[in-house]
């Protein structure tokens, strides 16, 4: 049995994959525990709603029955979180990276103190939780970086991160302007992380912190090459393992009125995720656009729920504060979402087309990825209108190619078992204490059968043996 410490930012999107993997590893006989910046309940809700994540996200781990240590949140996180909730477009990308690096030195020291008291065999963290990377390197502990998709990696025709440009955008003023903005953003990120590295006596890191594989030991992309644009520079220790949400299926379904879903209606699920959902006017525009005969709408309103519930809604709407999303998705026909990694991957795994209305950051990249895959459409929030929503939904409903493509992607994802694969690879790393590398010629996406073959190959391969390098 190994001791595996999971660490992440206090947001639901960053926690979901790690929590599912930790629960699977616990079932596989390992000791799993969490470190998350957070605090106890204040007895009231804060505004904006994003600030409540420091209470809500650790509480999710508590409810799952896993040991949890609450790290002290950095003061800068509060400032950037407030700005993030009110931002959009490329500005959201800038603020998000500032949020991810706020208080990185203090949080790293907090983690180091806790791990020195109770060491772990392996640290597993979101790739952008930089204190975990630094603590692991300082202690010489194997580290696993988890990516919700392949978006941070470059590839042919891939536009600058967070730009929202279509994949394959030709050279021109628009592309060069986005490249300059991205270079400025990445330089600032490298400066912040580099300063923290020097504070802990660590050598220089990669020049491109965001685009380089975060871990030399093992990187897990909870996706499939079939639902990604081509990516390069992943290195020999990066694997696509498939979505990691199977342990969340069946949770929080008690009391949800599935019987109210109409068999005779075209069912549309609407969600703006868990961070940027306090946008009642955006919801209202979408709902007015969907107020047509034969359509039923299920809404996960989040922070916008009180405002939506207090006003009139179209008669075809079922409104909830939150829903059991993984269980609901197979029962609907179309999803309108903000383009978050979890919702995008879960929707594609359910074989449903997507209409993506992104707020900022990787959401624009996911919108373009869905568009590139032929599984949905991109509708910019800045030009959102009732008529635009209605026309896009009509097209997604009436053109069979979108449904066919979404179903083909579902079949690819059905061949993976993300949590089981992630658990097996992390356990192998803990056992060997050497980087897990992709054998020459082996597929980077691991199906159930491919995992067995890979594990057998790696078990018989000495640590450090030659492997695939790109």
Protein Blocks (a to p, Z undefined) as FASTA:
>chain_A
ZZddddddddfklmmmmmmmmmmmmmnopacdddddddddehiacddfklmmmmmmmmmm
mmnopacddddddfklmmmmmmmmmggcjllmmmmmmmmmgoklmmmmmmmmmmmmmccf
bdcddfklmklmmmmmmnopacddddfbfklpgcehiacehklpaehiacdfklmmmmmm
mmmmmmmmmmmmmmmmmmnopacddfblmlpcfbfkbccddbdfklcccdehkbjmbcce
bjafklmgopakgopafklpcfkbccddddebjmlmmcfklmmmmmmmmmcghiacddde
kjmlmmmmmpccdfkbccdfbdcfklmmmmmmbdcdehiaklmmmmmmnopacddddfbl
jllmmmmmmmmnopaccddfklgcfklmmmmmmmmmmmmklmmmmmmmmmmmmmpcfklm
mmmmmmmmmmnopacdddehiafbdcfklmmmmmmmmmmpcehiacdfZZ
